Every structure is written in structure tokens, then in C-alpha cells.
Amino acid sequence: MEQRPAPATCLVYPLPSITENLELEKLFSTSQPLEVELGSGDGSFLLEYAGRHPERNFLGVERLQGRISKLDRKGRRAGLKNLRGVRIECGYFLRYLLPAASVRVVHVYFPDPWPKRKHWGKRLVNADFPALVTRCLEPGGHVLLRTDDRDYYEQMQTVFQAATMFTPVETPMEVVEVVTDFEREFLSRGVQTLRATYTLTG
């Protein structure tokens, strides 16, 4: 009887606790620099970027089951060993579950802009965000942001300008050239991508 290969291990990591720090060594078979995308959607950015950089580990954080399932399915199909996902709300994950000084890069691309002013407090990138990211970033780590919403972009700049531990830098071209599904749709309609990158220097 013909032997079929065993199915690839699910890339979505079931969180054993929502109150204790994640044990990153249990997620990846190889210890490598870690990059995290908060709000990974269907994984279009991470799938391509992880494929280009097998020397790094990537973790996608997404609240919606359908989206994280797409990351899992496409990542297994591509044979990516350096990609995992977790299903949880991004702000909570950043605040409570990421170990200190464990992440080289945090990516935040096209988060919900909550366009009504009365809802701006729900935005992921708010006044508390730089301090939360500082805790989990390695010294010299980076935060990369993208949005199509001008008001949100200005808020992102304002909160990081007030965070003296961060310095603005150019977004690396190797990141710019990887376009997300959302971004591709926006560009087709003539909507500009607004980018900002900050390095933890303080």
C-alpha cells in the first residue's frame, strides 16, 4: 500500500495561557531573530517575506479565525518552517504575552483606522503603543508602520515623536517591495501608502 506523507504541522500555535509570556522556543525549531506582524490578515505579507528570509522567524498575530486559517493553509503549502501564527487580539498580545526584548522587528500594516474621532482610542497605535513595543523589542529593534488613512498616519507620527526612545529612519526597500493584499487593492484605486519606520535607540 502506498505511503502518503504526513500532513504538515499546523502553523497556528494554540496558546497554552493568556496570562503568561509565550515560550518562543516552543514555536520554532530553529532559534533565529524574530519578527512579529500585528494584524497579519490573511498573511500575504508574511508569506512572501518569510519565504525570502529563511534566516529569520516570523510570527503573525490575528484575531479573526478565517484570516489566521489562510495563513496556516498557505504557509504549509509553501513549506515555510520559519512562520507561525497565533489567534488573539493584537493589543493584548503585545501587552501581556510577548517576552521582554524578544523581537527584532514589529510590523503593523493597515490596522483598522477607526475613522470616527470618538473611536480613536480603539486604535492599535495609540499613546501607549511605543512603551509596549519598547518592552518587547531588542535594543536597536525596529517598528514598521503602513496605513492608507492620513489621520491615523499623523497620529502614528505624533505618538512616536513623543517617544524619545525611538528615532525615525528610512523604511528598508526589501520591505517596501513586498506589497500586502490590502495595499495592492488600495494602489489599484490610486490610494497612497503612507509609511513610517522607527528604531529603538534609547
C-alpha positions in Angstrom: 0.0 0.0 0.0 1.3 3.4 -1.0 2.5 5.5 1.9 1.3 9.1 1.9 3.4 11.8 3.5 2.2 13.0 6.9 0.4 16.4 6.7 2.5 19.4 7.6 2.1 20.6 11.2 -0.4 23.3 11.7 1.3 26.7 11.8 -1.2 28.2 14.2 0.1 27.8 17.7 -2.6 27.1 20.4 -1.8 29.5 23.2 -1.4 27.4 26.4 -2.0 30.5 28.5 -3.3 34.0 28.0 -1.7 35.3 31.2 1.9 34.1 30.9 4.6 35.0 28.5 4.8 33.0 25.3 7.6 30.4 25.3 9.1 31.2 21.8 11.4 28.2 21.8 8.3 26.0 21.5 7.1 27.7 18.3 10.2 27.4 16.1 12.6 24.5 15.6 15.5 26.9 15.0 16.5 29.9 17.2 16.7 32.9 14.9 15.8 36.6 15.0 12.1 37.1 15.4 9.8 39.5 13.5 6.2 39.9 14.5 3.3 41.2 12.4 0.4 42.6 14.5 -2.8 42.2 12.5 -1.4 39.8 9.8 -4.7 39.5 8.0 -4.6 36.6 5.6 -0.8 36.5 5.8 0.0 37.9 2.4 3.0 40.0 3.6 4.4 37.4 6.0 4.1 34.5 3.5 6.2 36.3 0.9 8.6 37.9 3.3 9.2 34.7 5.3 9.9 32.9 2.1 12.5 35.5 1.2 14.2 35.3 4.6 14.6 31.7 5.9 17.3 33.0 8.3 14.6 34.8 10.4 11.5 33.6 12.3 8.1 35.2 11.7 5.0 35.3 13.9 1.6 36.6 12.6 -0.9 37.8 15.2 -4.5 37.9 14.0 -7.9 37.9 15.8 -10.1 36.5 13.1 -10.3 32.8 12.6 -10.8 32.9 8.8 -7.7 35.0 8.2 -5.4 33.0 10.5 -6.6 29.9 8.8 -5.5 31.3 5.4 -2.0 32.0 6.8 -1.8 28.4 8.1 -3.0 26.8 4.9 -0.8 28.9 2.6 2.2 28.7 4.8 2.0 24.9 5.0 1.5 24.7 1.2 4.7 26.8 0.8 6.6 24.6 3.2 7.6 27.5 5.4 9.3 26.3 8.6 10.0 29.8 9.9 6.4 31.0 10.1 3.8 30.6 12.8 0.6 32.3 13.8 -1.4 32.9 16.9 -5.1 33.9 17.1 -5.6 36.7 19.7 -6.2 40.4 19.9 -3.1 42.3 18.9 -3.0 44.8 21.7 -3.5 42.2 24.4 -0.8 40.0 22.9 1.7 42.9 22.8 0.9 44.0 26.3 0.8 40.6 28.1 2.2 37.7 26.1 5.4 38.8 24.2 8.5 38.2 26.3 10.7 41.2 27.0 13.4 42.1 24.5 12.5 39.1 22.3 11.6 40.7 19.0 13.9 42.2 16.3 11.1 43.8 14.2 7.4 44.7 14.7 5.3 45.1 11.6 1.9 46.9 11.7 0.3 47.2 8.2 -3.1 48.8 7.5 -4.6 48.4 11.0 -8.2 49.3 11.5 -8.2 53.2 11.3 -11.4 53.6 13.4 -12.1 56.8 11.3 -14.6 58.4 13.7 -12.9 60.6 16.2 -14.8 59.2 19.1 -13.4 55.8 18.3 -9.7 56.8 18.0 -9.0 55.4 21.4 -9.5 51.9 20.0 -6.6 52.3 17.5 -3.7 49.9 18.0 -1.1 52.6 17.5 -2.1 54.9 20.4 -0.2 56.9 23.1 0.6 53.6 25.0 1.9 51.8 21.9 5.6 53.0 21.9 6.1 51.9 25.5 4.5 48.5 24.9 6.7 47.9 21.9 9.8 49.1 23.8 9.3 46.3 26.3 9.3 43.5 23.7 11.9 44.9 21.3 15.6 44.0 21.3 17.9 47.0 21.6 18.2 48.5 18.1 14.9 46.9 17.1 12.5 48.4 14.6 8.8 49.2 14.3 7.5 49.4 10.7 4.1 51.0 10.0 1.9 51.4 7.0 -1.6 52.9 6.6 -3.8 54.4 3.9 -5.5 56.7 6.4 -4.0 60.2 6.7 -5.4 61.0 10.1 -4.1 57.7 11.5 -0.7 58.3 9.9 -0.5 61.7 11.6 -1.4 60.1 15.0 1.3 57.4 14.4 3.9 60.1 13.8 2.7 62.1 16.8 2.9 59.3 19.3 6.4 58.2 18.1 7.7 61.8 18.0 6.8 62.0 21.7 8.6 58.7 22.4 12.2 59.8 22.8 13.5 56.3 22.9 12.7 56.0 19.1 14.4 57.5 16.1 12.7 57.7 12.7 14.6 56.0 9.9 14.0 55.1 6.2 11.9 52.0 5.6 14.1 49.3 4.0 13.4 48.7 0.3 13.3 45.0 0.9 10.2 45.6 3.0 8.7 48.3 0.7 8.7 46.0 -2.3 6.6 43.3 -0.5 3.0 44.6 -1.1 0.1 43.3 1.0 -3.2 42.3 -0.5 -4.9 45.4 1.1 -2.1 47.6 -0.3 -2.4 46.2 -3.8 -6.1 46.9 -3.8 -5.6 50.5 -2.5 -2.9 51.2 -5.1 -5.2 50.0 -7.9 -7.6 52.7 -6.8 -4.9 55.3 -6.6 -4.7 55.4 -2.8 -1.3 56.2 -1.5 0.6 54.0 1.0 1.9 56.1 4.0 4.9 54.5 5.7 7.0 55.2 8.8 9.8 53.2 10.5 11.3 53.8 13.9 14.4 52.3 15.6 14.7 51.8 19.3 17.8 53.8 20.3 17.1 54.9 23.8 
